[in-house]
Amino acid sequence: MRGWVTIIVAAVLSGVLLGGAAADVQKGARAGTASPPSTTDQNASTDDPIEPMSVEGWDGGAYYDDFNGEYYCELSDDYGDGVTIWVGWDADGFYMTIDDPKTLKLEEFKDIDVTLVIDDFYKQDFKAFSLGTTSLDFVFGEDRTTIEALRKGVKLTLYPWDHWYTLYGLGNGIKALEDCYRRHS
């Protein structure tokens, strides 16, 4: 489970990750290019993954959190201009963290009402948590409807910002995360 350590690590990250983002973030342009893993362990350990994974531009793997003695699986992708998205599976289920220094101007450590729109087929209101001034954390748990929408989707739009991100490769990434967590839990 991700706890207060997540908040501290994310706060440090938001202070380190500076830069701007394009009006809308498209990672599809860099699909298929080799890039070093940009996974930042948000669960207390900065060790390399015990089982590295790379899925369609998403890099990471299985990790062991020494702080709470649990395994989790996490992938991330660098969208450029300081924007990074992490997705993972842990004891609480599926989660996603978006760090976007240009778009997300948040009050730290607060619940925030966010509407997620995936393509034209899914719209849902969520409580996200601001891990810092530029990072939003969503815990979807075992919400199969949202997880499947993310797996099948092409474009994720966040409101109230009216800002979107491509979901290229995320469908296979989510499947890999779920399989990874089953192997290690």
GUKOL-719783 format. One record per residue (C-alpha): residue number from 0; residue in one letter; chain; x, y, z. Coordinates in nm, 3 decimals, decimal comma. Each point is the difference from the previous one (the first is absolute). Example, Ala and Ser with C-alpha at 12.3 -4.5 7.8 and 13.67 -1.06 7.14 Angstrom:
2
+-------+------+-------+---------+---------+---------+
! vexpa ! tilo ! vexlo !       x !       y !       z !
+-------+------+-------+---------+---------+---------+
!     0 !    A !     A !   1,230 !  -0,450 !   0,780 !
!     1 !    S !     A !   0,137 !   0,344 !  -0,066 !
+-------+------+-------+---------+---------+---------+
***
This chain:
185
+-------+------+-------+---------+---------+---------+
! vexpa ! tilo ! vexlo !       x !       y !       z !
+-------+------+-------+---------+---------+---------+
!     0 !    M !     A !   0,000 !   0,000 !   0,000 !
!     1 !    R !     A !   0,116 !   0,348 !  -0,080 !
!     2 !    G !     A !  -0,009 !   0,228 !   0,300 !
!     3 !    W !     A !   0,156 !   0,315 !   0,129 !
!     4 !    V !     A !   0,331 !  -0,095 !  -0,163 !
!     5 !    T !     A !  -0,170 !   0,043 !  -0,339 !
!     6 !    I !     A !  -0,095 !   0,352 !   0,096 !
!     7 !    I !     A !   0,352 !   0,089 !   0,111 !
!     8 !    V !     A !   0,164 !  -0,150 !  -0,309 !
!     9 !    A !     A !  -0,251 !   0,173 !  -0,230 !
!    10 !    A !     A !   0,057 !   0,332 !   0,173 !
!    11 !    V !     A !   0,373 !  -0,034 !  -0,059 !
!    12 !    L !     A !  -0,065 !  -0,098 !  -0,361 !
!    13 !    S !     A !  -0,225 !   0,297 !  -0,065 !
!    14 !    G !     A !   0,273 !   0,228 !   0,126 !
!    15 !    V !     A !   0,256 !  -0,163 !  -0,228 !
!    16 !    L !     A !  -0,205 !  -0,038 !  -0,317 !
!    17 !    L !     A !  -0,015 !   0,345 !  -0,157 !
!    18 !    G !     A !  -0,090 !   0,097 !  -0,353 !
!    19 !    G !     A !  -0,294 !   0,056 !  -0,228 !
!    20 !    A !     A !  -0,232 !  -0,228 !  -0,187 !
!    21 !    A !     A !  -0,160 !   0,034 !  -0,338 !
!    22 !    A !     A !  -0,364 !   0,108 !  -0,009 !
!    23 !    D !     A !  -0,107 !  -0,361 !  -0,026 !
!    24 !    V !     A !   0,239 !  -0,285 !   0,057 !
!    25 !    Q !     A !   0,045 !  -0,262 !  -0,266 !
!    26 !    K !     A !   0,245 !  -0,276 !   0,063 !
!    27 !    G !     A !  -0,085 !  -0,190 !  -0,315 !
!    28 !    A !     A !   0,264 !   0,194 !  -0,191 !
!    29 !    R !     A !   0,277 !  -0,171 !   0,195 !
!    30 !    A !     A !  -0,152 !  -0,346 !  -0,004 !
!    31 !    G !     A !   0,248 !  -0,267 !  -0,091 !
!    32 !    T !     A !   0,305 !   0,204 !   0,090 !
!    33 !    A !     A !   0,239 !  -0,133 !   0,256 !
!    34 !    S !     A !   0,025 !   0,207 !   0,315 !
!    35 !    P !     A !   0,140 !  -0,071 !   0,342 !
!    36 !    P !     A !  -0,256 !  -0,093 !   0,263 !
!    37 !    S !     A !  -0,141 !   0,307 !   0,169 !
!    38 !    T !     A !  -0,168 !  -0,189 !   0,282 !
!    39 !    T !     A !   0,025 !   0,173 !   0,330 !
!    40 !    D !     A !  -0,097 !  -0,226 !   0,282 !
!    41 !    Q !     A !  -0,273 !   0,180 !   0,184 !
!    42 !    N !     A !  -0,025 !  -0,269 !   0,265 !
!    43 !    A !     A !   0,312 !   0,060 !   0,209 !
!    44 !    S !     A !   0,267 !  -0,198 !  -0,182 !
!    45 !    T !     A !   0,232 !   0,149 !  -0,260 !
!    46 !    D !     A !   0,151 !  -0,336 !  -0,092 !
!    47 !    D !     A !  -0,008 !  -0,139 !  -0,349 !
!    48 !    P !     A !  -0,295 !  -0,225 !  -0,073 !
!    49 !    I !     A !   0,033 !  -0,363 !   0,107 !
!    50 !    E !     A !  -0,167 !  -0,089 !  -0,330 !
!    51 !    P !     A !   0,044 !   0,271 !  -0,266 !
!    52 !    M !     A !  -0,278 !   0,051 !  -0,256 !
!    53 !    S !     A !  -0,039 !   0,208 !  -0,313 !
!    54 !    V !     A !  -0,335 !   0,009 !  -0,178 !
!    55 !    E !     A !  -0,054 !   0,222 !  -0,305 !
!    56 !    G !     A !   0,199 !   0,291 !   0,137 !
!    57 !    W !     A !  -0,100 !  -0,049 !   0,364 !
!    58 !    D !     A !   0,298 !  -0,101 !   0,217 !
!    59 !    G !     A !   0,028 !  -0,132 !   0,356 !
!    60 !    G !     A !  -0,057 !  -0,336 !   0,159 !
!    61 !    A !     A !  -0,069 !  -0,180 !   0,324 !
!    62 !    Y !     A !   0,131 !   0,163 !   0,318 !
!    63 !    Y !     A !   0,019 !  -0,088 !   0,365 !
!    64 !    D !     A !  -0,088 !   0,272 !   0,249 !
!    65 !    D !     A !   0,225 !  -0,049 !   0,302 !
!    66 !    F !     A !  -0,204 !   0,249 !   0,202 !
!    67 !    N !     A !  -0,322 !  -0,202 !   0,005 !
!    68 !    G !     A !   0,130 !  -0,339 !  -0,115 !
!    69 !    E !     A !  -0,214 !  -0,024 !  -0,313 !
!    70 !    Y !     A !   0,055 !  -0,051 !  -0,370 !
!    71 !    Y !     A !  -0,143 !   0,229 !  -0,263 !
!    72 !    C !     A !   0,036 !   0,035 !  -0,376 !
!    73 !    E !     A !   0,038 !   0,336 !  -0,169 !
!    74 !    L !     A !   0,059 !   0,143 !  -0,346 !
!    75 !    S !     A !   0,064 !   0,357 !  -0,104 !
!    76 !    D !     A !   0,041 !   0,200 !  -0,314 !
!    77 !    D !     A !   0,166 !   0,333 !  -0,058 !
!    78 !    Y !     A !  -0,231 !   0,205 !  -0,222 !
!    79 !    G !     A !   0,261 !   0,274 !  -0,039 !
!    80 !    D !     A !   0,019 !   0,355 !   0,137 !
!    81 !    G !     A !  -0,006 !  -0,122 !   0,360 !
!    82 !    V !     A !  -0,320 !  -0,205 !  -0,037 !
!    83 !    T !     A !   0,010 !  -0,355 !   0,137 !
!    84 !    I !     A !  -0,277 !  -0,251 !   0,057 !
!    85 !    W !     A !   0,039 !  -0,294 !   0,239 !
!    86 !    V !     A !  -0,239 !  -0,292 !   0,011 !
!    87 !    G !     A !   0,021 !  -0,287 !   0,240 !
!    88 !    W !     A !  -0,157 !  -0,285 !   0,186 !
!    89 !    D !     A !   0,042 !  -0,052 !   0,374 !
!    90 !    A !     A !  -0,196 !  -0,134 !   0,296 !
!    91 !    D !     A !  -0,261 !   0,275 !  -0,057 !
!    92 !    G !     A !  -0,041 !  -0,092 !  -0,368 !
!    93 !    F !     A !   0,063 !   0,212 !  -0,308 !
!    94 !    Y !     A !   0,124 !   0,359 !   0,031 !
!    95 !    M !     A !   0,118 !   0,281 !  -0,226 !
!    96 !    T !     A !   0,204 !   0,310 !   0,078 !
!    97 !    I !     A !   0,033 !   0,287 !  -0,245 !
!    98 !    D !     A !   0,274 !   0,258 !   0,049 !
!    99 !    D !     A !  -0,047 !   0,300 !  -0,232 !
!   100 !    P !     A !   0,177 !   0,318 !   0,115 !
!   101 !    K !     A !  -0,155 !   0,229 !  -0,260 !
!   102 !    T !     A !  -0,363 !  -0,112 !   0,017 !
!   103 !    L !     A !  -0,051 !  -0,111 !   0,360 !
!   104 !    K !     A !   0,019 !   0,291 !   0,244 !
!   105 !    L !     A !  -0,122 !  -0,161 !   0,319 !
!   106 !    E !     A !  -0,018 !   0,063 !   0,370 !
!   107 !    E !     A !   0,219 !  -0,264 !   0,162 !
!   108 !    F !     A !  -0,139 !  -0,306 !   0,176 !
!   109 !    K !     A !  -0,369 !   0,062 !  -0,067 !
!   110 !    D !     A !  -0,286 !  -0,202 !  -0,142 !
!   111 !    I !     A !  -0,099 !   0,140 !  -0,339 !
!   112 !    D !     A !  -0,316 !  -0,065 !  -0,199 !
!   113 !    V !     A !   0,102 !  -0,112 !  -0,349 !
!   114 !    T !     A !  -0,205 !  -0,120 !  -0,294 !
!   115 !    L !     A !   0,172 !  -0,258 !  -0,221 !
!   116 !    V !     A !  -0,118 !  -0,033 !  -0,357 !
!   117 !    I !     A !   0,138 !  -0,286 !  -0,208 !
!   118 !    D !     A !  -0,068 !   0,045 !  -0,370 !
!   119 !    D !     A !  -0,372 !   0,045 !  -0,051 !
!   120 !    F !     A !  -0,114 !  -0,311 !   0,186 !
!   121 !    Y !     A !   0,087 !   0,058 !   0,366 !
!   122 !    K !     A !  -0,047 !   0,291 !   0,240 !
!   123 !    Q !     A !   0,033 !  -0,030 !   0,377 !
!   124 !    D !     A !   0,052 !   0,231 !   0,297 !
!   125 !    F !     A !   0,278 !  -0,091 !   0,243 !
!   126 !    K !     A !   0,168 !   0,126 !   0,311 !
!   127 !    A !     A !   0,367 !   0,033 !  -0,082 !
!   128 !    F !     A !   0,269 !   0,100 !   0,247 !
!   129 !    S !     A !   0,260 !   0,268 !  -0,062 !
!   130 !    L !     A !   0,336 !  -0,149 !   0,088 !
!   131 !    G !     A !   0,159 !   0,339 !  -0,057 !
!   132 !    T !     A !  -0,070 !   0,312 !  -0,200 !
!   133 !    T !     A !   0,033 !  -0,184 !  -0,334 !
!   134 !    S !     A !  -0,093 !  -0,364 !   0,074 !
!   135 !    L !     A !  -0,343 !  -0,165 !   0,008 !
!   136 !    D !     A !  -0,044 !  -0,349 !   0,143 !
!   137 !    F !     A !  -0,298 !  -0,220 !  -0,088 !
!   138 !    V !     A !  -0,069 !  -0,327 !   0,180 !
!   139 !    F !     A !  -0,238 !  -0,207 !  -0,213 !
!   140 !    G !     A !   0,042 !  -0,315 !   0,207 !
!   141 !    E !     A !  -0,198 !  -0,283 !  -0,158 !
!   142 !    D !     A !  -0,236 !   0,231 !  -0,194 !
!   143 !    R !     A !  -0,017 !  -0,223 !  -0,311 !
!   144 !    T !     A !  -0,213 !   0,248 !  -0,194 !
!   145 !    T !     A !   0,263 !   0,275 !   0,025 !
!   146 !    I !     A !   0,291 !  -0,239 !  -0,047 !
!   147 !    E !     A !  -0,155 !  -0,143 !  -0,318 !
!   148 !    A !     A !  -0,078 !   0,349 !  -0,130 !
!   149 !    L !     A !   0,364 !   0,098 !   0,048 !
!   150 !    R !     A !   0,115 !  -0,325 !  -0,167 !
!   151 !    K !     A !  -0,216 !   0,060 !  -0,307 !
!   152 !    G !     A !   0,034 !   0,377 !  -0,018 !
!   153 !    V !     A !   0,213 !   0,218 !  -0,224 !
!   154 !    K !     A !  -0,041 !   0,340 !   0,167 !
!   155 !    L !     A !  -0,040 !   0,094 !   0,367 !
!   156 !    T !     A !  -0,136 !   0,348 !   0,072 !
!   157 !    L !     A !   0,010 !   0,156 !   0,347 !
!   158 !    Y !     A !  -0,256 !   0,257 !   0,111 !
!   159 !    P !     A !  -0,007 !   0,270 !   0,133 !
!   160 !    W !     A !   0,320 !   0,058 !  -0,200 !
!   161 !    D !     A !  -0,142 !  -0,117 !  -0,336 !
!   162 !    H !     A !   0,343 !  -0,153 !  -0,065 !
!   163 !    W !     A !   0,064 !  -0,336 !  -0,164 !
!   164 !    Y !     A !   0,265 !  -0,272 !  -0,017 !
!   165 !    T !     A !   0,032 !  -0,286 !  -0,246 !
!   166 !    L !     A !  -0,029 !  -0,352 !   0,137 !
!   167 !    Y !     A !   0,222 !  -0,171 !  -0,256 !
!   168 !    G !     A !   0,118 !  -0,336 !   0,133 !
!   169 !    L !     A !  -0,184 !   0,034 !   0,330 !
!   170 !    G !     A !  -0,241 !  -0,288 !  -0,074 !
!   171 !    N !     A !   0,282 !  -0,252 !  -0,022 !
!   172 !    G !     A !   0,176 !   0,176 !   0,289 !
!   173 !    I !     A !  -0,298 !  -0,049 !   0,231 !
!   174 !    K !     A !  -0,022 !  -0,368 !  -0,090 !
!   175 !    A !     A !   0,374 !  -0,041 !   0,067 !
!   176 !    L !     A !  -0,034 !   0,178 !   0,337 !
!   177 !    E !     A !  -0,288 !  -0,219 !   0,113 !
!   178 !    D !     A !   0,185 !  -0,316 !  -0,105 !
!   179 !    C !     A !   0,318 !   0,125 !   0,169 !
!   180 !    Y !     A !  -0,180 !   0,070 !   0,326 !
!   181 !    R !     A !  -0,164 !  -0,344 !   0,001 !
!   182 !    R !     A !   0,345 !  -0,160 !  -0,038 !
!   183 !    H !     A !   0,150 !   0,195 !   0,288 !
!   184 !    S !     A !  -0,283 !   0,032 !   0,252 !
+-------+------+-------+---------+---------+---------+
***
